[in-house]
Amino acid sequence: MAQFGIIGHKGRMGQALMKAVAEAGHEVSGGVDAGESPGPLATRCHVLVDFSAPGALKANLDAARVAGIPIVVGTTGLDATHHALIDEAARAIPVLQTGNTSLGVTLLAHLVREAAGKLGSDWDIEIVEMHHRMKVDAPSGTALLLGEAAAAGRGIELGPNSERGRDGMTGARKPGAIGFASLRGGTVAGDHSVILAGNEERITLSHSAENRMIFARGAVRAAEWLIGREPGRYGMQDVLGL
C-alpha cells in the first residue's frame, strides 16, 4: 500500500484521484491547493500527483526533490520554461510528465506516431479536440501530445510545423503541416481525433473520454509504476512499455 499526496486535491481531478487511489487499495496522506506549501505533504508520502497549475510547478518539484520522492505531473499548459524545470528535477528524482494520463490516449499516441512515420508528408494531419466549456487552455495538452507524436513519426519539430486558429483568407494549407482545431462546450470530458488525409482516402484515429475517472485511474497506475524507479524523466509510454 502506497501513500499518495495530491496537489490540487479540491479540484475536479483531485476529487477523482482520491476515489481512484482508494479503488486501487492505496491511501491519500493528504492534499494541498493554491497558496498552500506542498513541502510538509511530501514528507508523508511515497509519491506526489500534481494536477494543479503551471505556476505551482516549481514549488511542487522542489518539494518532491527535497523529500526524495517521485512525482507525477499531469498539469497542462506547460511551456519551455516548465519543461526545463522538469528536466532539472529529473536528474535527482523520478518525474513522470504527461499531457494525458489515460492509458487509451497513450496507446493512441503510439499509433499516431507509427501512422505518421509510415505515411508520407503528402498525407495531411489534422488534430481535432473538444472539451467542456470551463477548460482554459487550447489546444489541449492531449492534442499537443498527439501532435508531438505525429511530428516524431515524421522526424520533425512540432512548433514550426503546426497550424492553429485559422481564420479568414489564410491561404492554402502548408505542405507537411500538422493542424489543430479546438472545440469547447457542454461537459465533454475529452474527445480527440487525429485525421490523416491523403489523396482520395482518409484515416481517423480517435479516443473519447466518457468520465474523468479514466485520467485518475491512469495517474494512479503511473504513480504505482514510478515508485522505486531511478531518477529520470518518464512518460506514460514507459508505463505501458511502448
Secondary structure, 3 states (H helix, E strand, C coil): CCEEEEECCCCHHHHHHHHHHHHCCCEEEEEECCCCCCHHHHCCCCEEEECCCHHHHHHHHHHHHHHCCCEEECCCCCCHHHHHHHHHHCCCCEEEECCCCCHHHHHHHHHHHHHHHHCCCCCEEEEEEEECCCCCCCCCHHHHHHHHHHHHHHCCCCHHHEEECCCCCCCCCCCCCEEEEEEECCCCCEEEEEEEEECCEEEEEEEEECCCHHHHHHHHHHHHHHCCCCCEEECHHHHHCC
